Every structure is written in structure tokens, then in C-alpha cells.
Amino acid sequence: MSSSDSGDLPNKATVEEIEKGSTVHVSSTSKDLTRKVLWKLDTRILPILAVLFLCSFLDRTNVGNAKLYNLEADLGITNHQYDQGLAVFYATYILSEIPSNLILKKLTPQIWLPCLTFLWGVSAMCLGFVQNFAGFVGVLYLSTVYTRGELALRIGIFYTAASLSGAFGGMHPVPLPFYTMSTSDNVLGLLARGIAEIGTRGGLNKWRWIFVIEGLFTAIVGIAAYFILPNGVGTARFLNEEEREFAVNRLNAASQGDGSNREKEVTERFSWSEVGRGVFSLQTWFTAAAYFGILSGLYSFGLFLPTIITGLGYTADEAQLWSVIPYAVASVVTVITAFISDRFRVRGIVMLCSLPLAIIGYGVIANIDNNKVKYGMTFLMATGLYSSVPPVLGWLSNNSAGHYKRATTSALQLAIANCGGFVAVFIYPKAQEPAYHKGHTVILGVLCAGWFLILCNVLYCWKINRDKANGKYDKYRGFGDDRDPTFKLVL
């Protein structure tokens, strides 16, 4: 095969440039192909993943919105049953993370992701017809499409769907179990409010329509995703033959440069030892615990933001508009931070700089009563929290090689981190309103702990790289996973 047939496959001298996310290659032809391939991947894959992500949040937060329209009274359930049911629901969601990631390779992303979305949507839709009480994966997928030096920016773009869902799906940008704020102090999401205007048409109450329409939308998106998402760059229909070959060669060249082996991962067979390597990795627990602190903050953010804004004298409708601004600013800064993270190939170091913004915000808001200052602090809090997410997600994926280890670490990280929702709800009871001093102080503490855990992981990764340079990992040479001495951990 000639050089031109392979899309001017990068030679060994350019592997480091590719691995760093650079688009500088041997010739103008390969440079143009890189731009074309990345543009098509960014415009065809990221949007559909972002919509899937948004749908998952809408269908997890609509329970809180539906409760405001007499869900409990219509079904004859108590607050205890409501909380109990949501506890089971979210526990199931969290525990399904690891099995889902392990299944992904077997069933392929094109089938598994749309199937999960469709079933999720149908389940949510069916909740609109229940009569009584008895009645994500995306990060792993992205890691198979982009090089290590391109991942954080794409996660950043993908994750901004979460902050935007704060504007469209409700004041809470992440799923809030046991959401119990009353109508007077809860600012409804724009979408939920719009659906509620349907009233009782068709014999269904407002809360039922919220489930039905949002669930139906999610199911339709799931069906569409099957026809849009490829299993990988090698089978992407939106790439021509030359672009597919170049994209595959590009990923393989980058993986060889960083000591991993994508070609080996394609044929890798499931092994419990790889799952064990993921579960007992110190990096998994350092980053998962830090992410737990970040998500605890994000879960809590939507609980007190309405109180702060209405405390400024705005009506509920006006407060909804004012609440969008911190999310919008956070989205922009998140993408910029992710770009910097990719550009300089650092993850933890970026977080050591971004997370203090949220720490300062919580430190101030926990000890003052001025609502104007509090509202100003929400910008620091949202910015610091959201901009820390792409680096922490990309970091563990970057430093885990071997498909099943990476699948395990990514899933376990998310499972542990999502437990932050339970913490946030119980430390922000309505009785503490409007100061929430105790809740803010607890979140401040877990964020500070998270910062030190990130520092520990940076030092740990630095030590592993030093040990590899000193020959302590030579026995793993040729393994093609993260133990290989040529595989350098990202700091």
C-alpha cells in the first residue's frame, strides 16, 4: 500500500506530535485529512452524545418537577415511599455502571447506547401511566474515537450539555434524588413548565404529561442514535474510505507512541484480572473520591440557587432566567479549560487551579448573608465545579490502558461519584433555608479533601513515571497496557 493510499500515515517521528493532540504531520495532505476527520467526528458524534446526555438528565430530574403537580396525592403515596422509591431507583442506576461498561464492547456502542436510551425513555414514559406505588458510558466511547491528547476538550464540549440542562430541565443540572422543595421556592425548568401547560388534556394530569412527553422524546432520540452513532472510526459511514483508513492509522500510531495498543484492545478478551486491576487501582479511588466531592457540589448547586435569586427580589419566572447565567458562563469556561488541558497534556494540574474557584465560592457563601455577594459567588462555584469535570474524567481514561480495565475504572469512578447526590440532599434540608450554613460547610470540606486527593494522584502518577524511567516496570515491556514502561501517565 502506497503512502498516498494510507492517507500519508504518520511516521515514527510524528507519533509524539499526534499523541500530544497536534495536527502537524508529515505533509499538507495528512494535515488536511486530520482536520477533516476531526471536524466530522466533532460534528457527527459529539452532538448526538450531548443530546443523549441531556435526555438522561431530563428523565432523571423530571420526578422532582412532577412532584410539584400532585404526583404523591394522585398515587396515594407518602413522602417516605417517594424517597424510598427514588433511593432504589438511583441505587440501581449507580450499581449498573460497571456491568454496562463491560457489556459495551460485546454489544458495540451503536447498539448498546441507543438501546439503553430507548429503554430509559420508554420506562420514563410509562411512569406517566402508573396508578400506584407498586406500579452513561459516553466517556468510554469517546476514548475509543479520539487520541489521549484530544479527549478532554471533547469531554468538555460533551459535558456542557449537563450545564445547559440546568436551564432547560430545571434548576438542578444533575439528577436530584429526593427533590422535595415546595412550589413556592422551586423554580421550574422551562421545559417542564411548558409541558405543564397541556393541563389535563387526554385525561392525564400535568405530572403524567411531563413523564410521557420527556420519555417519548428520549425514546425517539435513542432510535435516531442507532442510525447515527458508529461503533468506531473504522466503520463511520460519514467518513469516506480514505478518511476511515487514515483515522484508524492515526489512532494506532498515537497509541504506539504512548505505549498502549489499540489494535490489541480490539481483540482483547474479557478477563476478571483486568477488572481487578481497575478496581484496585489507586488512581481510580483518588479520582473517584475527588469527583465525588465535585458532584456533591454540583448536586447541591440547584438546591440553593433558587433561594439566592428569589432573595434578590425576583419572581419565580424572573429567577429562572437569572439562573441560566451562571450555567452559561460555566459552559464557556469549561470548554476553555478542557482545551488548555489537552493543549498542555495535563489533567490534575489543571484541576489544582480550577477547583479552588469553587472552594472560594463555597467558603464565602457559607459565611455571609448578602444575597448579591452570594449570587456573585455562584459564578465561581459553577465555573470551578464544571471546569473540573472534563479533566477528572479524561484523566482516568488517559491513564488506563486495556479496554476492560478502562471500562472498569470509568464506570467505578462514575458510580462512586454519583453517590454525591445522596450527600447533597441530606445536608440541605428545608429547615436550613435560606442560609444553608451547614450544607455549604460540608461541601466546602469535601471539595478541600478532593483538592488534596487530586494532588496525591498527581504525585502518584509522577512517581510511577519516575519508576518506569528507572526500569522498575521493565518486566511489563510489550504488554501494551498502562503497565508498559513506554506508557507515560498523564499528570
GIURCOR-V179590 format. One record per pair of residues at least 24 apart in sequence whose ideal C-beta (glycine too) atoms are under 6 Angstrom apart, sorted by the first residue. I is the first residue (numbers start at 0). J is the second residue. Records with the same first field share a line. If there is no record, write none. Layout:
I: J / J
This chain:
5: 248
6: 32 / 241 / 244 / 245
8: 248
9: 252
14: 252 / 256
15: 256
17: 252 / 253
18: 148 / 253 / 256 / 257
19: 148 / 344
20: 148 / 149 / 341
32: 245
36: 242 / 246
39: 237
43: 237
45: 156 / 157
47: 224 / 227 / 228
48: 137 / 157
49: 157 / 160
50: 220
51: 116
52: 160
53: 160 / 164
54: 217 / 220
55: 135
56: 164 / 168
57: 168 / 213
58: 123 / 213 / 217
59: 174
60: 168 / 169 / 171 / 174
61: 209 / 213
63: 175 / 178
64: 169 / 191 / 209
65: 206 / 209
67: 182
68: 205 / 206
70: 206
73: 204
74: 131
76: 132
80: 132
82: 177
85: 176 / 177
89: 176
93: 414 / 417
96: 410 / 413 / 414
97: 410
99: 136
100: 139 / 406 / 409 / 410
101: 406
103: 136
104: 402
107: 230
108: 140 / 230
109: 228 / 230
113: 221 / 224 / 225
116: 221
117: 218 / 221
120: 214 / 217 / 218 / 221
121: 218
123: 210 / 214
124: 211 / 214 / 215
126: 210
127: 207 / 210 / 211
138: 392 / 396 / 409
139: 406 / 409
142: 396
143: 231
144: 232
146: 253
147: 397
148: 341 / 344
149: 341
150: 393
151: 337 / 340 / 341 / 389 / 390 / 393
152: 337 / 338 / 341
154: 389 / 392 / 393
155: 333 / 334 / 337 / 389
156: 334
158: 388 / 389
159: 330 / 333
162: 326 / 329 / 330 / 385
165: 326
166: 323 / 326
170: 301 / 304 / 305 / 322
171: 301
173: 297 / 298
176: 420
177: 424
186: 305 / 315 / 318 / 319
257: 486
258: 483 / 485 / 486
259: 400 / 486
260: 479
263: 479
264: 402
267: 402
269: 403
273: 401 / 403 / 404
274: 407
276: 404
277: 404 / 407 / 408
281: 459
282: 398 / 456
283: 408 / 411
285: 452 / 455 / 456
286: 391 / 395 / 412
287: 412 / 415 / 416
288: 452
289: 449 / 452 / 453
290: 391 / 416
291: 415 / 416 / 419
292: 445 / 446 / 449
293: 384 / 387
294: 416 / 419
295: 419 / 422 / 423 / 442 / 445
296: 357 / 384 / 442
297: 384
298: 419 / 420 / 423
299: 423 / 427 / 442
302: 427
303: 435
306: 432 / 433
307: 370 / 373 / 374
310: 370 / 433
311: 370
325: 377 / 378 / 381
328: 378
329: 381 / 382 / 385
332: 382 / 386
333: 385 / 386
336: 386
337: 389
340: 390
345: 490
346: 390 / 393 / 394 / 489
347: 453 / 456 / 457 / 490
348: 490
349: 390
350: 387 / 390 / 453
351: 453
353: 383 / 386 / 387
354: 383 / 387 / 450
356: 382 / 383
357: 383 / 384 / 446
358: 446
361: 439 / 442 / 443
362: 443
364: 439
365: 436 / 439 / 440 / 443
397: 489
398: 488 / 489
399: 481
400: 480 / 481 / 486
401: 480
457: 490
460: 488 / 490
463: 488
464: 488
